[in-house]
Amino acid sequence: MARTDVMVLGAGIVGTSVAVHLVKRGMSVALVDRAGIGEQTSYGNAGIIEGNTVFPPAFPSDVGALARIAFKRAGEANYHLSFLPSVMPWLLAFRAASRRDRLAETARLIRPLFSRAVAEHEALMGEADATHFLRKTGWLKVYRGEKSFGALAPEFDLAAKFGLPLQSLDTAGALAIEPSLKPVFAHAVFWPQAASVSNPLGVTRAYAKRFGALGGVTVAGDARSLHRVGNRWRVETNQGSLDSAECVVALGPWASDLLNTLGVKLPLAVKRGYHRHFRAEGNAGLSRPVLDAEAGYLITPMEQGIRMTTGVEFAARDSAPSPAQFDRILPRARELFPLGARADDKTWLGSRPCFPDSRPVIGRAPGHAGLWLAIGHAHWGLTLGPATGRMIAEMMTAEIPFCDPAPYRAERFG
């Protein structure tokens, strides 16, 4: 039987970042996952480190948008009809959290985490010899119509209060920084404080390598075997039992599988999403991520090619893939950028773990001594991984956290 001070369950970007920060503080740490480092949800994201985020995603308020989604004509969302009854309570809570006053409150509460996002990544990348993955080129959002652009006024006002720079561009201004785009849009917004990475899996693996160099141990095991033995936590691994005084759950969309067995009931749902890689035609290229806001997709340069990510899909986490959104978004994407042939033959599917108020849970698990949670990062797992790792490591080692952890407590759900 092996013993450590802490075991971290889940080797995605969040769990790996937590493990690095703990081992840097002199703790013996084991990182446990049944799959490889960073190979699940952390692999397939858009690669954006969103230091600029203001408002979180919101439930659609426009009747036309709701109708397009209902009739499965929208690029930004899809659903499985059989799944709607089970996810409906979550959707209603999400809708309530999407009121303008609630969105403004959420923006204020999550800002301290986002304000540290790029700097915390840069710090870990410098230690992990991973700075070659980083692009500090911002990201560009394009808007095809006046209505969608005009709706940004509250976001612009709040960004000004937060001190977040942005550039509102016309078509010519956007083409000046991304000349391969086609002028099918009327407006654009450039957010210079966002960064991006060329290979999210490479970043996570680099952080894991740094974790190992500092003395951390990575083992294969099933987190669902976690149970209490006296005053310690135990999980079964391929190398035998592993005991620790403290345990961090960073299981992303699989967190509820474990927490429900422990009686920790939290309103965690998943938003599924897909990506594919394409080649660019001719000499076309991208320097940064580009969001086509109304069409509901994002394109971004990756080592594997131009990655296209879809909007959300509400379906059971483990149900069969149904990438119908590509049929809706590909024609729109080719209007905007000269996408060529597929760069590979894979369609990736992942699940984003989301709470209805769009805040993660970071801190102690209610009712369980020595159990900590780092879950529910929604669309921002890559963005907030290192900041979350630093915060929870500071809490666990009795340091003063770099920002107030109260907004991220699990107890906010009662």
C-alpha positions, 0 to 999 in steps of 0.5 A: 500500500502506498501513502501520500499527503494528497491524491488528485483525482483527474489528470486534465488541465485542472487536476494537473495544475492542482497537482503541480501547485501542491507538489511545489509546496512540499507535499507528496502528491499522487495524480490519479486517472484511468486514462492518459494525461489530458486526453479527455475534456482537456484535449479538445477545447478551443485553446483560448486563455480567456483573460478578457471574459466579462459575461458568461454564456447565457440562456437565449433571450431572443425568440428567434434564437430559441425557435432556431434551437427548438427546430434544430436549425441553430449552429450554437446549440443542439439537443437530444429530445429524450434528454430534455426532461432530465436536464430541464431543472438545470436549464431553468436554473441556468435561465434564472442565472441569465437575468441581466443583474445575475450575469453582472454579479457573476461577472464581478465574482469570477473576475479575480480568477480570470484576471490571473488566468494568463499570468498563471499559465505563463508562470507554469509554462516558464517552469515546464518549458512550454512557452512555445505553445503560447500565443499572446495575439488576442482573439477576434469575434465577428458579428454579421448583423447590427442587432447582435453587435448592438446587444454588446453595449452592456458587455462593453460598459462592464469591460470598461469598469473592469479595465479590460481593453477592447477594440471595436472594428469595422470590416476593414479593421478586422481584415487588417489583422486577419487578412484571410477572412472574407468580408461577410460580417459588419462588425468585429471586436478584438480582445487583446488580453486573451491568449491562446495555445497551439496544442492544449494536450501538449500544455497539459502534458508539459505541466504533468512532466513538470509535476513528475520532475518535482517528485509527483507520481502519476498512477492509473486508477478508477476514482469511483473506488474512492472510500474512507478508511479510518481518517484517510482516503483510499483509492484502488489503482493498477499498482494497488491501494493508495491512501492519503490524508487529503483528496482533491476531486478534479474529475470534470464531467465525471465528478458526479459519478463519484460525488453522488456515491458520497452523498455530495449532491451538486447541480452539475450538468454537461454541455457536449461539444465537438471539433474537427480539423481542416486545412486552409486553402492556398496561402490562407492562415489565421493568427488567432482564434476567431468566433463567428458569434451568430453562426455559433462556431469558432475556428483557431489555428492548432498544430493539427490544422484549423480547429473548428469547435461547435456550440453546445449540445445537451445530451447524456454524457455517454450517449452516441455522438451526433455531430449534426451541428457541423452540417449547419456551421460548415457552410457559414464557416466557408463563407468567412474563411477558406477552409479546405479539406479535412486534416484528419478523419476524426470528429472529437466529442467532449463534455464541459462540466457546468453549474447553472450559475457558470461558476466553478466549485473550488474548495472543501466538499461539504460534510467530508473531512479532507475532501476538496473539489475543483470542478465545474469549470464549464467553457474555461477549464483550460483558462482557469486550470492554473489559477484554480490550482494555485488557489486550492493549493493555497487553501490546503496549505493554510496560505492566504488565497490570492482572491476570496474563495467564498464565491466558489464554495459548494455551499452556495447551492444549499 
